[in-house]
Amino acid sequence: MGKNDRSGSWLVLAALVLSLGPMAGWAQAQGVEWVGTQVVERAREIRLMVGSKVVGDGTIHRIYSVSRTNGSWLYVRSSGVEGWVPSTDVVPLATAITYFSQAIRQNPNHPSGYISRALVEADLGLYPQAVSDYYLARYVDKNTIYADNNIAWILATCPNDELRTGSEAVNYAHSVNQRMGYSDAAQLDTLAAAYAESGNFNEAERWQNQALLKSPNDQELRNRLALYQQRKPLRSGPRAILSPGGLDEIKRIFQQFGIRTFAATETPKPDLLAKLKQYVEEENQKLATQIADATSSPH
């Protein structure tokens, strides 16, 4: 699929989202069970439990699959991490963009909605929207570090060759970690991935070990350490291959709105930020329309 083949990308993406499981409102109305649904966390503080033990602490954003239920509790799995979580702590992936868009409309001056929506957009390979949302998060709260961290993650781990740039990812990741005193497992994990993309696996191992010191129960962090020990860089998974464009497209979009770089020191005019926000909303509405059309079509 060519990187400019937008219509094909949207159709494949719509088919992917339809395969993810029942949509939240529809599922509840129809009494469909959670089992088989893919979900994401509503907030970064999600905790996965097995008995009284925390087996996942929300350090890493994941797509979880629900394998069974017990009342309002869901047993979810993702990349070797599994445990119980209240159903109120997650949202179906198929409706997550809509859910977080509503949260943004209700509180447009809080960065968490933009960051959560961007995470899902990146899960679906929608990188122009994701980076735009990270930029908007940074604009409404210049002190948020998650936007820069997640831009670094995209630059380090995206499966699209034209988007990855290890040296820039390392710079972003170090900037974030310096602001946090190299104390957060998620940001240390990003720094390790950036070094792995740059081919410096000794540094990747070093920083991944530091991430594990901060979050010793996270199996996915251990899996990544093993990958770097094999001298292999991390790729964020097949969910990213649907990206309709690469770094050039993201830069073109930003230039269209008068934003020269991703630099945190830039303060664009409010009307340009409004245009950027409108762009994200319009692109996500295209996705919603494609899903609705695919849903109504006979199978």
C-alpha positions as CSV (number, residue, x, y, z in Angstrom):
1,M,0.0,0.0,0.0
2,G,1.5,3.4,-1.0
3,K,1.9,5.9,1.7
4,N,-0.4,8.3,-0.1
5,D,-3.2,5.8,-0.7
6,R,-5.5,7.4,1.9
7,S,-8.8,5.8,0.7
8,G,-7.3,2.3,0.9
9,S,-5.8,3.0,4.3
10,W,-9.1,4.2,5.7
11,L,-11.0,1.2,4.4
12,V,-8.4,-1.2,5.9
13,L,-8.4,0.7,9.1
14,A,-12.2,0.6,9.3
15,A,-12.1,-3.1,8.8
16,L,-9.4,-3.4,11.5
17,V,-11.5,-1.5,14.1
18,L,-14.6,-3.5,13.3
19,S,-12.6,-6.6,14.1
20,L,-11.6,-5.3,17.5
21,G,-14.7,-6.3,19.3
22,P,-18.1,-4.8,20.2
23,M,-18.4,-1.1,20.6
24,A,-19.1,0.1,24.2
25,G,-22.5,1.6,24.0
26,W,-23.8,-0.9,21.5
27,A,-22.4,-3.8,23.5
28,Q,-24.1,-2.6,26.7
29,A,-27.4,-2.0,24.9
30,Q,-27.3,-5.4,23.3
31,G,-26.0,-7.2,26.4
32,V,-22.9,-8.4,24.5
33,E,-20.2,-9.7,26.9
34,W,-16.8,-8.1,27.2
35,V,-15.0,-11.4,26.3
36,G,-13.1,-11.0,23.1
37,T,-13.1,-7.2,23.2
38,Q,-9.9,-5.2,22.9
39,V,-9.6,-2.4,25.4
40,V,-7.3,0.4,26.5
41,E,-7.0,2.2,29.8
42,R,-9.1,5.3,30.5
43,A,-6.2,6.7,32.6
44,R,-2.5,6.1,33.1
45,E,-3.0,4.9,36.6
46,I,-4.7,1.6,35.7
47,R,-3.7,-1.3,38.0
48,L,-3.9,-5.0,37.0
49,M,-4.3,-7.3,40.0
50,V,-3.9,-11.0,40.7
51,G,-5.2,-11.5,44.2
52,S,-3.6,-8.7,46.2
53,K,-0.6,-8.4,43.9
54,V,-0.2,-5.6,41.4
55,V,1.1,-7.2,38.1
56,G,0.7,-4.2,35.9
57,D,1.0,-0.6,37.1
58,G,0.0,1.5,34.2
59,T,3.6,2.4,33.3
60,I,3.2,1.2,29.7
61,H,0.3,2.0,27.5
62,R,-1.1,-1.3,26.1
63,I,-4.0,-2.8,24.1
64,Y,-5.5,-5.5,26.3
65,S,-7.7,-8.4,25.2
66,V,-10.5,-9.5,27.6
67,S,-10.5,-13.2,28.1
68,R,-13.1,-13.6,30.9
69,T,-15.2,-11.7,33.4
70,N,-16.3,-11.9,37.0
71,G,-19.1,-9.5,37.7
72,S,-17.8,-6.0,36.8
73,W,-14.2,-7.2,36.7
74,L,-12.4,-8.1,33.5
75,Y,-9.4,-10.5,33.1
76,V,-7.2,-8.9,30.5
77,R,-4.0,-9.9,28.7
78,S,-1.3,-8.0,26.8
79,S,2.2,-9.1,25.9
80,G,2.8,-11.4,28.8
81,V,1.0,-9.1,31.3
82,E,-2.4,-10.2,32.6
83,G,-4.7,-9.7,35.5
84,W,-8.0,-8.3,36.7
85,V,-9.2,-4.8,36.2
86,P,-12.5,-3.1,36.9
87,S,-14.5,-2.6,33.7
88,T,-14.8,1.1,34.6
89,D,-11.1,1.5,34.2
90,V,-11.0,0.6,30.5
91,V,-12.8,1.6,27.3
92,P,-13.2,-0.6,24.1
93,L,-10.5,0.3,21.5
94,A,-13.2,0.5,18.8
95,T,-14.7,3.6,20.5
96,A,-11.7,5.0,22.4
97,I,-11.1,7.9,20.0
98,T,-14.8,9.0,20.3
99,Y,-14.6,8.6,24.1
100,F,-11.5,10.7,24.5
101,S,-12.8,13.3,22.0
102,Q,-15.8,13.8,24.2
103,A,-13.4,14.2,27.2
104,I,-11.5,16.9,25.3
105,R,-14.7,18.8,24.5
106,Q,-15.7,18.7,28.1
107,N,-12.3,19.9,29.3
108,P,-10.2,21.3,26.4
109,N,-7.6,22.8,28.7
110,H,-6.4,19.6,30.3
111,P,-3.7,17.6,28.5
112,S,-4.8,14.1,29.5
113,G,-7.6,13.9,26.9
114,Y,-5.2,14.8,24.1
115,I,-2.6,12.4,25.2
116,S,-5.0,9.5,25.7
117,R,-6.5,10.1,22.2
118,A,-3.0,10.3,20.7
119,L,-2.1,7.0,22.2
120,V,-5.1,5.4,20.5
121,E,-4.4,7.2,17.2
122,A,-0.8,5.8,17.3
123,D,-2.2,2.3,18.1
124,L,-4.2,2.6,14.8
125,G,-1.2,4.1,12.8
126,L,-2.7,7.6,12.6
127,Y,0.5,9.4,13.2
128,P,-0.3,12.9,11.9
129,Q,-3.3,13.0,14.3
130,A,-1.2,11.5,17.2
131,V,1.6,13.9,16.9
132,S,-0.8,16.8,16.5
133,D,-2.6,15.8,19.7
134,Y,0.7,15.5,21.5
135,Y,1.5,19.0,20.4
136,L,-1.9,20.3,21.6
137,A,-1.4,18.6,24.9
138,R,1.9,20.4,25.2
139,Y,0.3,23.7,24.3
140,V,-2.5,23.5,27.0
141,D,0.1,22.5,29.6
142,K,3.7,23.3,28.9
143,N,4.8,21.3,31.9
144,T,3.4,18.0,30.7
145,I,6.3,15.6,29.8
146,Y,4.2,12.8,28.3
147,A,3.7,14.5,24.9
148,D,7.5,14.8,24.3
149,N,8.0,11.3,25.6
150,N,5.5,9.8,23.3
151,I,6.8,11.7,20.3
152,A,10.2,10.2,21.1
153,W,8.5,6.7,21.3
154,I,7.1,7.1,17.8
155,L,10.4,8.3,16.4
156,A,12.1,5.3,18.0
157,T,9.7,2.4,17.5
158,C,7.3,3.0,14.6
159,P,7.4,0.2,12.0
160,N,7.5,2.7,9.2
161,D,11.1,3.2,8.2
162,E,10.5,6.8,6.9
163,L,9.2,7.9,10.3
164,R,11.9,6.6,12.6
165,T,14.9,8.7,13.5
166,G,17.0,7.4,16.4
167,S,19.1,10.4,17.0
168,E,16.2,12.8,17.3
169,A,14.4,10.2,19.5
170,V,17.4,10.1,21.8
171,N,17.4,13.9,22.1
172,Y,13.7,14.0,22.9
173,A,14.0,11.2,25.4
174,H,17.0,12.7,27.3
175,S,15.2,16.0,27.4
176,V,12.2,14.4,29.1
177,N,14.2,12.3,31.5
178,Q,16.3,15.4,32.5
179,R,13.1,17.2,33.5
180,M,12.0,14.1,35.5
181,G,15.4,13.4,37.1
182,Y,15.6,10.0,35.3
183,S,13.0,8.7,37.8
184,D,10.1,7.4,35.7
185,A,10.0,3.9,34.2
186,A,8.0,4.8,31.1
187,Q,10.4,7.6,30.1
188,L,13.4,5.4,30.8
189,D,11.8,2.7,28.7
190,T,11.5,5.3,25.8
191,L,15.2,6.3,26.2
192,A,16.2,2.7,26.0
193,A,14.2,2.2,22.8
194,A,15.7,5.3,21.3
195,Y,19.2,4.1,21.9
196,A,18.3,0.7,20.5
197,E,17.0,2.4,17.3
198,S,20.3,4.3,17.1
199,G,22.2,1.0,17.3
200,N,23.7,1.7,20.8
201,F,22.5,-1.5,22.5
202,N,24.8,-1.1,25.5
203,E,23.0,2.1,26.4
204,A,19.7,0.5,25.6
205,E,20.4,-2.2,28.1
206,R,21.6,0.2,30.7
207,W,18.5,2.4,30.6
208,Q,16.1,-0.6,30.3
209,N,17.6,-1.9,33.5
210,Q,17.0,1.4,35.1
211,A,13.4,1.3,34.0
212,L,13.1,-2.2,35.6
213,L,14.4,-0.8,38.9
214,K,11.5,1.6,38.9
215,S,8.9,-0.9,37.8
216,P,10.2,-4.4,38.7
217,N,6.9,-6.2,38.2
218,D,6.4,-5.2,34.5
219,Q,7.1,-8.2,32.3
220,E,7.0,-6.2,29.1
221,L,9.9,-4.1,30.3
222,R,11.8,-7.4,30.8
223,N,10.8,-8.6,27.4
224,R,12.3,-5.5,25.9
225,L,15.5,-5.9,27.8
226,A,15.8,-9.4,26.3
227,L,15.3,-7.9,22.9
228,Y,18.1,-5.4,23.3
229,Q,20.4,-8.1,24.7
230,Q,19.8,-9.9,21.3
231,R,20.9,-6.6,19.6
232,K,17.5,-6.0,18.1
233,P,15.6,-2.7,18.1
234,L,12.0,-2.4,19.2
235,R,9.1,-2.1,16.8
236,S,5.8,-1.0,18.2
237,G,3.8,-3.8,16.5
238,P,1.7,-4.5,13.4
239,R,-1.0,-2.1,14.5
240,A,1.2,0.8,13.3
241,I,1.7,-0.3,9.7
242,L,-1.6,1.4,8.6
243,S,0.0,4.8,8.8
244,P,-1.0,6.7,5.6
245,G,2.2,8.8,5.7
246,G,5.5,9.3,7.3
247,L,7.6,12.1,8.9
248,D,7.4,14.3,5.8
249,E,3.6,14.3,6.0
250,I,3.6,15.2,9.7
251,K,6.0,18.0,9.0
252,R,3.9,19.2,6.1
253,I,0.8,19.3,8.3
254,F,2.6,21.2,11.0
255,Q,4.0,23.7,8.4
256,Q,0.5,24.1,7.0
257,F,-0.6,25.4,10.4
258,G,2.5,27.6,10.9
259,I,4.3,25.3,13.3
260,R,7.9,25.0,12.2
261,T,9.1,22.2,14.5
262,F,8.0,20.1,17.5
263,A,10.2,22.2,19.8
264,A,8.6,22.8,23.2
265,T,9.8,26.5,23.2
266,E,7.5,27.4,20.3
267,T,4.3,29.2,21.1
268,P,2.1,29.3,17.9
269,K,-0.8,31.7,17.6
270,P,-4.1,30.5,19.1
271,D,-5.8,30.6,15.7
272,L,-3.2,28.2,14.4
273,L,-3.8,25.8,17.3
274,A,-7.5,26.0,16.6
275,K,-6.9,24.9,13.0
276,L,-4.7,22.1,14.2
277,K,-7.4,20.9,16.6
278,Q,-10.0,21.1,13.7
279,Y,-7.7,19.0,11.5
280,V,-7.6,16.2,14.1
281,E,-11.3,16.3,14.6
282,E,-12.0,16.2,10.8
283,E,-9.6,13.3,10.3
284,N,-11.1,11.3,13.1
285,Q,-14.6,12.0,11.8
286,K,-13.5,10.4,8.5
287,L,-12.6,7.3,10.4
288,A,-15.9,7.3,12.2
289,T,-17.7,7.6,8.9
290,Q,-15.7,4.8,7.4
291,I,-16.6,2.6,10.4
292,A,-20.2,3.5,10.2
293,D,-20.4,2.7,6.4
294,A,-18.6,-0.6,6.9
295,T,-21.0,-1.5,9.8
296,S,-24.1,-0.7,7.7
297,S,-22.8,-2.6,4.6
298,P,-23.9,-6.2,4.2
299,H,-21.2,-8.8,5.1
